[in-house]
Amino acid sequence: MDNSNNMSYQAGEAKGQAQEKGNQMMEKASNAAQSAKESMQEAGQQAQAKAQGAVDSVKNATGINK
């Protein structure tokens, strides 16, 4: 392989490695975003349950539930 071919080969190798690294970083970012989404959904559900509990407590205290 002459010098020009070797340089082209090395450039191709570097490009492939950079693409793979980029793909890995995108996958990590996607996983982090999914995890954050799930955490927010869980927090929202907990807040909703607490609010419903508070509403029920007020209804019971005022006799609306009877």
N, C-alpha and C positions, 0 to 999 in steps of 0.2 A: 504494500500500500504506500503510495507516495504521500508527501507531506500534506498536500491539499485534501486528499481523500481522508487522511487521518484527522485533520482539523474539522472536516465536515462531519465525520463520525462522532467526534467528541462534542461538537455543537448539538448534534441530534441527541446524544446521550444526555447532555445538560438540559435540553428542552424537555425531554421525557421525564427526567427527574423533577424538574420544576413543575410540570403539569401534575405529576403524582402528588407532590407536596401541596400544591394548590387544592387538589381534590380532597386530600386528607384534612386540610384546614376547613374547607367548606363543609365536610361531613361533621367535624367537631362543632362548628358554628351551628349547624342544623340541629345537632343533638342538644346543644345548650339551649337553643330556642325552644325546642320541644319540651325540655325539662322545665323551663321557665313557664311555658304555657300551662303545663300540667300543675305546677305549683300554684299558679294564679287561679286556676279552676278550682283547686282544692280549697284555697283560701276563700274564694267566693262562696263555695258551698257551705263552708263553716260559718261565714258571716251570715248567710241566709238562714241557716239553722238557728243561730243565736237570735237573730231578729224575730224569727217565728216564735221562738221560746219566749221572748219578751212580750210579743203580742198576746200569746196565750196566757201569760202571767197577768197582764192587764185585764184581759177578758175575765179571767177567773176572779181577780180581785174586785172587779166592778159588777160581777154577776151576769155579765153578758153571755157567758157560756152556758148558763143554766136554762 
